[in-house]
Amino acid sequence: MFAKQFMQLAIQLAKAAQGQTSPNPSVGAVLVKNNQVVGVGTHLFAGSEHAEIHAINMAGKLAKGATLYVTLEPCVHFGKTPPCTSSIINAGIKSVVIATLDVNPKVAGSGVIALRNAGINVEVGLLENEAKKINQAFFYYIEHKLPYITLKAGVSLDSKLATKTGESKWITNAKSRSDAYYLRHIHDAILVGIDTVLADNPSLTTKIEGGGRNPVRIILDTHLRIPLNAAVVIDEQSPTWIIVGSAVSQELILPYLAYPKVQIIQLAQPIISLHELLAELGAREITSVLVEGGNKVLSSFIQAKLVNQLVLYISPMLIGGASAPALFENDGFSSLAQALKLEFTDTELLDGNLKIIAKVKNNDSVVD
């Protein structure tokens, strides 16, 4: 009768830690006995105890005969922590309700099998879509070994990022900007081009009330033009990875190595290849990247179809001007058949600005 409510609580717990568990998934767990919650838990950081263990520890002896509601299939393998299935079995839990299976090959249904083999009743699929949404980046990364790419932009109704003179502060309102800062909190990395750094000297940190998790800052800088006194170089608020082409000399790189939070990542080609970059980021366990621009960078990702979702904050104003920078420029697509196909998944009004989340359809991605 209350199963959905208990799973909704587990999902809320998982959301509360979203962004801080990478490269692990966000998971919430709720232990229920006689329709009363006796234990709750969420996975807080990679390497720390999993959500199920926190819930079991809180419940203590009350875990015996209880029902566990968990957003993701419990692990069955030894990693940085012991398998959760063993703890569930040893606690005497009688039933486990799982929102979604884990795509990780180390789990992938084996957790369910282990629990059922121990005589535990297992149900799968309650609020599955809601649970999958929390870990969409994790699932994508596990399947493709590439980061999940979110393009974010604040634009006018005619898709302009700034006026023809470069004025952009502020197209969107304060509530939209605050919402966008939360996106930084839940992504592993934030990416901009060198032109954004030269124009604005941004910190690229998470400016939400009460603090937040700062993402790794990735700067595309083919020829290594970033000033040594740029905020992302000297402030040490988060690691800064500067991506350069193969033609950059070691003499030019050397001064940046004096800054402890700065890494220079030199790619194999003179011009940065986004495909090579994403493969490198995947190898470094970056599971999600928030691409914030400017327009050349945004356009390059769209043109290459290296996008999983777009988050747009649209202001009800018209800017116009053929030379005013827009969300998508480059050559564009020559036919509608080639155009990047999206589907709207969420819309929200933020004090008069319209927030739209649009996901790329699976059959239109460069990675199947």
Salt bridges, closest charged atoms under 4 A:
GLU128 OE2 - LYS132 NZ 3.25
ASP179 OD2 - LYS355 NZ 2.87
ASP188 OD1 - ARG213 NH2 3.20
ASP195 OD1 - ARG225 NH2 3.40
ASP195 OD2 - LYS296 NZ 3.56
ASP235 OD1 - ARG217 NH2 2.77
GLU280 OE2 - ARG284 NE 2.65
GLU292 OE1 - LYS152 NZ 3.97
GLU292 OE1 - ARG184 NH2 2.90
ASP346 OD2 - LYS133 NZ 3.12
ASP364 OD1 - LYS305 NZ 3.43
